[in-house]
Amino acid sequence: MTEQPAQTTTAGEPATARGEQTRLLIRDTAMRLFRERGYAQTTMRAIAQEAGVAVGNAYYYFGSKDHLIQEFYAQSQVEIRAAAQPVLDREEAFGARLAGVLHAGIDVLTPSHDFAATFFKTAAEPTSPLSPFSAESSGPRQAAIDLFAEVLTGSTAKVDAELRPQLPELLWLAYMGVVLYWVHDRSPGQVKTRQLIDGVVPLIDRLVALSRLRVLRPVTRQVLDLIRTLRH
């Protein structure tokens, strides 16, 4: 019988319970310091000192602050899916499912609002690996798109056949617009972002339903052709 190789962490260390505990400690400490001090002001040395580990150990698990942000992206997607699951299990209407996921996203991100406002200056750089559109962010981005695909496939929505495979990515782009608004929202508890979601979801729902109408199919094709052009 062939011996199976031991599982390892992304840092190459055997995936022991203690190793995973250390990795999570460093991640959680970094997230707290980012929120308290800001992204730019938080160094890997400060993270290591606050976590009570050697600086080299911190770098062993996370090669840079960028890697910690990618971990934040990935963990946020896990939490958003979990927060949205009750709505996805309960609702079949496309609009209700979409609203549930968008609100879940804001619920999960809310504790990081102050940090996000300062961090966005870095993430907004087109060449930054922290951009949600970067190659480095492809994993969390795809996880988000997959969640919006689940919003669609689990619904009773009737969608134009050519639009259907492209719609999850379009919904993710709409979500990015909501997040951008949320970053700059200074209303108490970001209530305006909630109002934005509640206002835009019925519009998206209506447009998706209308996409099957013959008179609107040329417009749908033009939109899809434009998306294909911009991708290449």
Secondary structure by P-SEA (a helix, b strand, c coil): ccccccccccccccccaaaaaaaaaaaaaaaaaaaacccccccaaaaaaaacccaaaaaaacccaaaaaaaaaaaaaaaaaaaaaaaaaccccaaaaaaaaaaaaaaaaccaaaaaaaacccccccccccccccccaaaaaaaaaaaaaaaaaacccccccccccaaaaaaaaaaaaaaaaaaacccccaaaaaaaaaaaaaaaaaaaaacccccaaaaaaaaaaaaaaaac
